[in-house]
Amino acid sequence: MGTVAVGRVNAANLDAVTLDAYGTLVELRNPVPELSTALAGRGQLRSEGEIRAGFHAEVDYYREHSAEGYDEAGLKRLQRDCAKVFLDAVGADLDPAEFAPAYAGAMEFDVLPGVQESLARLRALGLELAVVANWDLSLLRMLADVRLVHPFRVVVHAAGKPGPDGLLRALDELHVEPRRALHVGDDDADERAAHAAGTHFGRAPLPAVVARLA
């Protein structure tokens, strides 16, 4: 199967749009101030540069292990392990299990510009919407926190992109054929997943994709 670029498709050719989360719907607020406060409150003073480097080390780990947070038990282990990666990177001798809630709590997200309006436009066009993301079990809670739950009929976490299974699972729940779906994402893993699933693909930002559908 192969993807078709969004420039070659319009809304009349579609029944559904699936969307990646991070970088497509939401962006991360700067976590460094919160992490600095959390460390300082435990007697660990670190520079902004040290904290930022530790955070990036944890991000690299999370990208490889996000699927391990598929259920509640796995999410707890994943958050502990991510906290350990961060603490080791900044040289802080703290209990990862104790620090994990503070670390996870420092990750706060904002809806990207134009996303709310774009989702409303897609719904007005009669398209079903789903989120398909390489995110842990907290995906649904995050969407609720930023008030993005209601537009979506299906939310698939731990999607395993660039594999197609998460996209195909979402489309099966929506009763939509892949050739009648568009996946929107911000990186090559999204494009490769769309290619493998046989859907159309549009690269974020979402408002630009939606403008080309009209």
N, C-alpha and C positions, 0 to 999 in steps of 0.2 A: 504494500500500500504506500501511497505517497501523499504528502501535504500539498495543499494549494494555497498560495499566498492570499492574504485578505484582499489585496487589490484586485483580485480576479473573482471575487464573490460579493454578493450584496445580501441584504437581510431576507429577500425573497427566497434565497437558496438555503436558508438556515431554519432550524427548529430550536437550536440550543447554543448557548455559549458557555464554555467552561473557563474558569479563570484561576491562575496561580494566585497565591496570596502575597507573600513578601516581594516587594518591588513592582507589583502589579496593582494590588489593592491598598496595601499599607506600607509604611516606612517606620523604621525604628527611631525613637527619640534617642538622643545622646545618653547612654547609660553611665558614663564616667562619673558625673557628680553623685549619683545614687550609690554607685559602687564604692566611691571614695568615702562617703559617709558611713556605709556599712562596714568597711574595713576599719575606719578610724574609731568607730564605736566599739570595736573589739581590740583596740590597742595596736592596730596595724596601720601606720602612716605610709602612704605610697604616693609617688608623683603621678601627675596626670598621664605622662608618657608611659610609665610602668603599668598603670591600670589599663590604658588603651591597648598596649601590647598584649597584656593578659587576656583582655576581652577578645582580641582577634585570634589568639590561640584557641580559645574556647569555641569561637565561631567555626573555625576549621574543623574542630572535633565534632561539633554538633552536625555539621553538614554531612559527615560520614555516618553518623549514628542516630539521626533523628527518628528513623523507623523503629528504633528500640523503645521509644516512648509511645507505643501503639495503645497500651491500656494503662490503667491507673498504677499498677505495680511497676510496669516498665517505665512510666513517666517519672515516678519517684526515683528509680535507679538512675535514669538518664539525667535528671536534674542534679542528683548527688555527684555523678561522674563529671558532669559539666562544671560544677562548682569546684571539684578537685583539680580539673585541668587549669581553671583560672587561678586558684590558690597556689598551685605549684608554679605557675608562670610568674606570679608576682612575689613568690617566696614567702607566703604567709602561712605560718604553722597553725592552722585552724581546722576544726572538724568539718569536713565537707558536708556531712549530713545536716549539721546545725546551720551552716552557711547557705545551703541550697535554697531555702525559701527567700532569703534576702537577695541572693543572686537572681533567681527567677523573677522576683518582684521588681528588680531594676529594669527589666525588659518591658518597656511600655511603647505602644504603637499609635501612630496617627494615620488617618485615611489620607491617601495621596490626593493632590489637587485634581478636581474634575471627576473623581471616581463616582461620587454620589449621583451626580447629574448623568454620567454615562450609564450607570446601572438603571436609572429611571428611564433613560431613552431606550435601552435594550428591552426592558419590560414593556414599554409602550409599543414596541415593534412586535410584541407577542412572543418573544423568545424566552425559553426556559433558561434559568441560570444555575450554575453549580460552581463550587470551589473545589479544586483538585490541587493539593499542595503537599510538598515534602515537609510536613510540619508534624509535630507530635500531637498527642491527644488534646492538648490545650488549644488547638486551632479553633474549635467552636466557641470556647470561652473568650478567646481573643476577639473573634468577630462580634460576639455579643458586647464586649467592652467598648468597641468602637462603633457599635450600632450598625453593623452590616449583616446581621443574621437574616432579616426578613426577606431580602430579595432572592435568597437562595433556597431552592427546593432540596438540593443535595449538597452535603459537605463531605469530602473524602480527605482524611488525613493519612499520613504515612503512605503517600501515593506511589512511591518508588520510581518516580521519573528519573531518568529518561525512558524507563520501561513504560509500556502502554496500559498496564493493568488498571491503574487508578482512573485514568480517563475512560476506559471501557466500562469500568464498574459504574461510574457516574452516569454515563450515557445509557447503560442498561436500566438503571433505576428511573431515568427520565423517559425511557422507551423511545429513544432517538437513535437513528442510524448514524454512524461516524461521519459519513459523507454529508450529512445534514447538520454538522456541528462545527463550531469554530473554537479553538483553544487559544487563549491569550496569556502570554507569559513574557518574562523579561530576560530569559537566558537560553542558552543552547539546549539545556536539558528539557525545557518546555517544547522547543521546536522538534527535538528528536522524539519526544513522547508523542507529539501530534503526528509526526510522520509515521511512527510505528502503529498508531491507532487508526490511521487513515482519515484524520480530520483535517480541516483547514487550520491554518495557523496565522496569528497576528502578533507581532512583537509590541509589548508595552512601550510607551504609555497608552493606557486604555482610552482616554479621550480621542487620541489620534486614530486608533483602530475604529472606534465607533463612528467617527466622522467619515471614514472611508466606506462604511457600510451603507450609509444613507443613499 
